[in-house]
């Protein structure tokens, strides 16, 4: 995100009541902002969230952003459009709150039931079941149970009085960026594979898990757990996490420039003028050209991969980047064991490819990669486990 620092403490007395509504603007790039996305995260993260207060903070911060002259004009314009379209957006968001209110909640003032020492052993917890629809508040499931994977984007969830606190494990599992030095190659250049690998290991597990239930597509004929047409996360799920972590890590800590959806133009093979958008670029401030262009794809077939090979090479030619990377996130069973590689001709043009397979909860991740090292030699990694 841009240099937008919104301090929720400014609104805490009137609006927050320990719920950091305003932190949303720190964790997502401005082109991801929307009231619908914001409300979905608030409802999912905080059972005691209040509609009026959440909406008031959202639009109050947008006004502050518009009045902040130090921010870029495109950020101002985006915020202005959100306020301009507020009437329709609020109407859509109200449906999310209505669905949330349909769930019966325990009053927060009620203490947790206490069992005396003479009482029998406590009854076993009800078995979790996966949600049947992408509702903001679903039935108890592995996605909402208190586990290391259930850390939230907006901060610490209000503790349920019936659930044992696990804040210490959440703090250990959740981080805004990798707690490691920036990986470098033997010649001192940026180790892009090392950067991508460290970034993936810092993904928020719950966000990736929810992608299979909320921001999903079909695997079609690709087998996932030996089944076809399984719901898997869309590319946007991985894109948002990659951008968030790279900005928090490389941009804010080490002064790199991270750009998402770099707008390119040119004449296509059909002779017409086209607009292209490169998923991610990593650039040093003092260099005119990017260190790397990165194209993402989610659970793609071999033909889809070939199309993306050509796309990312086209972006690299236009931006004159030092390295070219195709990053493939997939739930397909065989993607890490039997990865699909580009032909030698494309490798000769500098194309590097890495495949990441992961389970539904993102607790196990394996990697396969074919890339050119600092000496110019191609290296191959197959089915290397990087998580846990």
C-alpha positions in Angstrom: 0.0 0.0 0.0 1.0 3.6 -0.3 2.4 5.5 2.6 -1.0 5.7 4.3 -0.7 5.4 8.1 -4.2 5.5 9.7 -4.1 5.4 13.4 -7.2 3.8 14.8 -6.6 5.4 18.2 -8.0 8.6 16.8 -11.4 7.0 16.7 -11.2 4.6 19.6 -13.2 6.5 22.1 -16.1 7.1 19.8 -16.1 4.2 17.4 -13.7 1.4 17.9 -14.1 -0.1 21.4 -11.1 -2.3 21.0 -12.0 -3.3 17.5 -9.4 -1.8 15.1 -11.8 -1.0 12.2 -9.3 1.5 10.7 -6.5 -1.0 10.4 -8.0 -2.3 7.2 -6.5 0.6 5.2 -3.0 -0.3 6.4 -3.2 -4.0 5.3 -4.5 -3.7 1.7 -3.4 -1.6 -1.3 -5.8 1.2 -2.2 -7.0 -0.6 -5.4 -8.3 -3.5 -3.2 -10.5 -1.2 -0.9 -14.2 -1.7 -1.0 -17.0 -1.5 1.6 -18.1 -5.0 0.8 -14.6 -6.5 1.4 -14.1 -4.4 4.5 -17.4 -5.5 6.1 -16.8 -9.1 5.2 -13.5 -9.0 7.1 -15.0 -7.1 10.1 -17.9 -9.5 10.5 -15.7 -12.6 10.1 -13.1 -11.2 12.6 -15.3 -9.7 15.3 -18.6 -11.0 16.7 -19.3 -7.8 18.5 -18.8 -5.5 15.5 -21.4 -2.8 15.0 -22.6 -1.8 11.5 -23.0 2.0 12.2 -19.6 2.3 13.8 -17.8 0.2 11.1 -19.4 2.2 8.3 -18.6 5.5 10.0 -14.9 4.7 10.4 -14.7 3.5 6.8 -16.0 6.7 5.3 -14.3 9.0 7.8 -10.9 7.5 7.0 -11.7 7.9 3.2 -12.3 11.6 3.9 -9.0 11.9 5.8 -7.3 10.2 2.8 -8.8 12.7 0.4 -7.7 15.6 2.5 -4.1 14.2 2.9 -2.1 16.2 0.3 0.9 14.0 0.7 -0.8 11.0 -1.0 -0.9 10.3 -4.7 -3.7 11.7 -6.8 -4.8 8.2 -7.9 -5.3 7.3 -4.2 -7.4 10.4 -3.8 -9.5 9.6 -6.9 -10.1 6.0 -5.7 -11.2 7.2 -2.3 -13.5 9.8 -3.9 -15.1 7.2 -6.1 -15.8 5.0 -3.0 -17.6 7.9 -1.3 -19.4 8.8 -4.5 -20.8 5.2 -4.8 -21.5 4.9 -1.0 -25.3 4.7 -1.4 -25.2 1.5 -3.5 -22.3 0.0 -1.6 -24.0 0.5 1.8 -27.1 -1.2 0.5 -25.0 -4.2 -0.6 -23.1 -4.2 2.7 -26.4 -4.2 4.7 -27.2 -7.6 3.4 -24.0 -8.9 4.9 -24.9 -7.5 8.3 -28.4 -9.0 8.0 -27.0 -12.4 7.4 -24.6 -12.0 10.3 -27.5 -11.0 12.6 -29.4 -14.3 11.7 -26.8 -16.1 13.7 -27.7 -16.5 17.4 -24.9 -15.1 19.6 -24.2 -15.5 23.3 -24.5 -12.2 25.1 -21.0 -10.9 25.9 -21.9 -10.3 29.6 -22.6 -13.9 30.3 -19.7 -15.7 32.0 -18.4 -19.0 30.7 -20.1 -22.1 32.3 -17.9 -23.3 35.2 -17.6 -27.0 36.0 -17.2 -28.0 39.6 -14.5 -30.4 40.6 -17.1 -33.0 41.4 -18.8 -32.7 38.1 -18.4 -35.3 35.4 -16.0 -34.7 32.5 -17.0 -31.9 30.1 -19.0 -33.0 27.1 -16.9 -33.2 23.9 -17.1 -30.2 21.6 -19.4 -30.5 18.6 -17.7 -31.7 15.5 -16.9 -29.0 13.0 -18.4 -29.1 9.6 -17.3 -27.1 6.5 -19.5 -24.2 5.5 -22.2 -24.9 2.9 -22.0 -21.5 1.4 -19.6 -18.5 1.3 -21.5 -16.6 4.0 -19.6 -14.1 6.1 -20.7 -15.9 9.2 -20.9 -19.6 8.8 -21.5 -22.5 11.1 -18.6 -23.5 13.4 -15.9 -25.0 11.2 -12.2 -25.6 10.9 -12.0 -22.1 9.4 -13.4 -20.4 12.6 -12.0 -22.7 15.3 -9.3 -21.3 17.6 -6.2 -22.5 15.9 -3.0 -21.0 14.6 -4.6 -20.8 11.2 -7.4 -18.6 12.4 -5.6 -15.4 12.9 -7.4 -12.5 11.3 -6.4 -9.7 8.9 -7.7 -7.0 11.1 -6.0 -8.1 14.3 -6.8 -10.2 17.3 -10.4 -11.6 17.3 -12.5 -10.8 20.4 -12.1 -13.8 22.7 -15.0 -16.1 23.1 -15.5 -16.7 26.8 -16.1 -20.4 26.1 -12.8 -20.9 24.3 -9.4 -21.2 25.9 -7.1 -18.3 24.9 -4.5 -19.1 22.2 -3.2 -15.6 21.6 0.4 -16.6 22.2 0.3 -19.2 19.5 -1.5 -16.8 17.1 1.2 -14.2 17.6 3.8 -16.8 16.8 2.0 -17.9 13.6 0.9 -14.6 12.2 3.3 -12.1 10.9 3.1 -9.1 8.5 6.3 -10.1 6.7 9.1 -12.7 6.9 11.4 -12.3 9.9 14.5 -13.0 7.8 17.2 -11.0 5.9 16.5 -10.3 2.2 17.9 -13.3 0.3 20.8 -12.5 -2.0 22.6 -14.6 -4.6 26.3 -15.2 -4.7 26.9 -12.2 -6.9 25.0 -9.9 -4.5 21.8 -9.6 -6.6 18.4 -10.2 -5.2 17.5 -13.9 -4.9 14.0 -13.8 -6.3 13.2 -17.5 -5.6 14.3 -17.0 -2.0 12.1 -13.9 -1.8 9.1 -15.7 -3.2 9.6 -18.7 -1.0 9.9 -16.6 2.2 6.9 -14.6 1.2 4.8 -17.7 0.6 5.8 -19.1 4.0 4.4 -15.9 5.6 1.0 -16.2 4.0 -2.0 -15.9 6.3 -3.3 -19.5 6.4 -6.9 -18.5 7.1 -7.0 -16.1 4.1 -5.8 -18.9 1.8 -8.2 -21.4 3.4 -11.2 -19.1 3.0 -10.3 -18.7 -0.7 -11.6 -22.3 -1.3 -15.0 -21.3 0.2 -15.4 -17.6 -0.8 -13.0 -16.5 -3.6 -13.0 -19.8 -5.5 -13.0 -21.3 -9.0 -13.4 -24.8 -10.2 -10.4 -27.1 -10.7 -12.3 -28.5 -13.7 -10.6 -31.7 -14.8 -7.5 -31.2 -12.6 -7.6 -33.7 -9.7 -7.6 -32.3 -6.2 -7.7 -35.0 -3.5 -8.4 -37.4 -6.4 -11.6 -35.5 -7.4 -12.5 -33.3 -10.3 -14.3 -29.9 -10.2 -13.1 -29.0 -6.7 -13.4 -25.5 -5.4 -9.9 -23.9 -5.2 -8.7 -20.4 -4.5 -8.7 -17.9 -7.4 -5.6 -16.0 -8.4 -6.7 -12.9 -6.6 -6.4 -14.6 -3.3 -2.7 -15.3 -3.8 -2.1 -11.9 -5.5 -3.4 -10.0 -2.5 -1.2 -11.9 0.0 1.9 -11.6 -2.2 1.4 -7.9 -2.6 0.7 -7.3 1.1 3.7 -9.2 2.3 6.1 -7.9 -0.3 5.1 -4.3 0.4 5.4 -4.7 4.2 8.7 -6.5 3.9 10.7 -5.2 0.8 9.1 -1.8 0.4 8.5 -0.5 3.9 11.6 -2.2 5.5 14.2 -2.3 2.7 13.1 0.6 0.4 12.3 -1.5 -2.7 9.4 -0.5 -4.9 6.6 -3.1 -5.3 4.0 -2.5 -8.0 0.9 -4.5 -8.5 -0.9 -4.5 -11.9 1.6 -2.4 -13.7 -0.3 -1.0 -16.7 1.4 -1.7 -20.1 0.2 -0.9 -23.6 1.1 -2.1 -27.1 0.1 -3.7 -30.4 -0.8 -7.3 -30.1 -0.4 -10.1 -32.5 -3.7 -9.3 -34.0 -2.5 -5.8 -34.9 -4.9 -4.1 -32.5 -3.9 -1.9 -29.5 -4.1 -3.7 -26.2 -3.8 -3.0 -22.5 -1.8 -5.4 -20.3 -1.4 -5.6 -16.5 1.7 -7.2 -15.0 0.8 -8.9 -11.7 3.8 -7.9 -9.6 7.2 -6.2 -10.0 10.1 -5.8 -7.6 12.3 -2.8 -8.3 15.2 -1.0 -6.5 14.6 2.7 -6.2 17.9 3.6 -7.8 17.5 1.3 -10.8 15.4 2.3 -13.8 14.3 -1.3 -14.5 12.7 -3.9 -12.3 14.7 -6.7 -10.6 11.9 -9.1 -11.5 8.5 -9.3 -13.1 6.2 -11.9 -11.6 3.1 -13.4 -13.2 0.8 -15.5 -11.0 -1.6 -18.3 -11.9 -3.8 -20.4 -9.7 -4.4 -24.1 -10.3 -3.8 -23.9 -14.0 -3.7 -26.5 -16.7 -0.8 -27.0 -19.0 -2.4 -24.9 -21.8 -3.1 -22.1 -19.3 0.5 -22.3 -18.1 1.8 -22.0 -21.7 -0.3 -18.8 -22.2 1.1 -17.3 -19.0 4.6 -18.2 -20.1 4.2 -16.0 -23.1 2.4 -13.2 -21.1 5.2 -12.8 -18.6 7.9 -12.8 -21.2 6.0 -10.1 -23.0 5.8 -8.0 -19.8 9.6 -8.6 -19.2 10.4 -7.4 -22.7 8.4 -4.2 -22.2 9.8 -3.5 -18.7 13.4 -4.7 -19.4 13.5 -6.6 -16.1 16.5 -8.5 -14.9 14.5 -11.7 -14.1 11.3 -13.2 -15.3 9.2 -15.4 -13.0 6.0 -17.4 -13.4 4.6 -18.4 -9.9 2.0 -21.1 -10.0 -0.1 -21.8 -6.9 -2.0 -25.1 -7.2 -4.1 -27.6 -5.3 -3.7 -30.2 -8.1 -2.4 -33.5 -6.6 0.5 -34.0 -9.0 1.7 -30.4 -9.6 4.8 -30.6 -7.3 5.7 -34.2 -8.1 5.3 -33.9 -11.9 5.7 -30.2 -12.6 5.1 -28.7 -16.1 8.2 -26.8 -17.3 8.6 -24.4 -20.2 10.4 -25.5 -23.4 14.2 -24.9 -23.7 13.5 -21.9 -26.1 11.5 -20.1 -23.4 14.1 -21.0 -20.7 16.7 -19.5 -23.0 14.8 -16.2 -22.9 15.2 -16.2 -19.2 11.9 -17.7 -18.0 12.0 -19.1 -14.5 9.1 -21.1 -13.1 8.1 -22.2 -9.6 5.1 -24.3 -8.6 3.6 -24.3 -5.1 1.3 -27.1 -4.1 -0.6 -26.7 -0.8 -3.4 -28.4 1.2 -6.7 -26.7 1.8 -5.6 -25.2 5.1 -2.2 -24.1 3.8 -0.5 -26.0 6.6 1.5 -28.1 4.2 3.2 -26.6 1.2 5.6 -28.2 -1.4 7.6 -26.4 -4.0 9.1 -27.3 -7.4 11.2 -24.9 -9.4 13.3 -24.6 -12.5 15.4 -21.4 -12.6 18.7 -19.9 -13.7 21.2 -19.2 -10.9 23.8 -16.4 -10.6 26.2 -18.4 -12.7 23.7 -18.7 -15.6 23.1 -22.4 -15.1 19.6 -23.8 -14.8 18.8 -25.5 -11.5 15.8 -27.8 -10.8 14.0 -28.5 -7.5 11.2 -31.0 -7.3 8.7 -31.5 -4.5 10.6 -29.7 -1.8 8.5 -29.3 1.4 8.7 -25.8 2.7 5.8 -25.9 5.2 5.6 -27.0 8.0 
